[in-house]
């Protein structure tokens, strides 16, 4: 299992948006769907509905390398729709 590495921005987002680290990990390891970021090569968006937060959809933006998954940011995405 790859190590999760949080960027400074992701850590600030967790704190400011009151996001649970367990939600982030679930979204990364077991997303409902993923899409590549249309503007940044190698960046991926992972989405997961969070039942314990009113079934809102959490978007976690990551860059995955051979040894780690770097979390760039995370937030509840009101406009997210499964492709």
ZILIN-V645095 format. One record per backbone hydrogen bond with DSSP energy under -1.0 kcal/mol. CO is the residue of the C=O (numbers start at 1). NH is the residue of the N-H. If there is no record, write none. Layout:
BEGIN
CO,NH ; CO,NH
END
This chain:
BEGIN
3,69 ; 5,71 ; 7,11 ; 8,12 ; 9,13 ; 10,14 ; 11,15 ; 12,16 ; 13,17 ; 14,19 ; 20,24 ; 21,25 ; 22,26 ; 23,27 ; 24,28 ; 25,29 ; 26,30 ; 33,47 ; 35,45 ; 40,43 ; 43,37 ; 44,62 ; 45,35 ; 46,60 ; 47,32 ; 47,33 ; 48,58 ; 50,53 ; 50,55 ; 53,56 ; 56,50 ; 57,77 ; 58,48 ; 59,75 ; 60,46 ; 61,72 ; 61,73 ; 62,44 ; 63,70 ; 67,3 ; 68,65 ; 69,5 ; 70,63 ; 71,7 ; 73,61 ; 75,59 ; 77,80
END
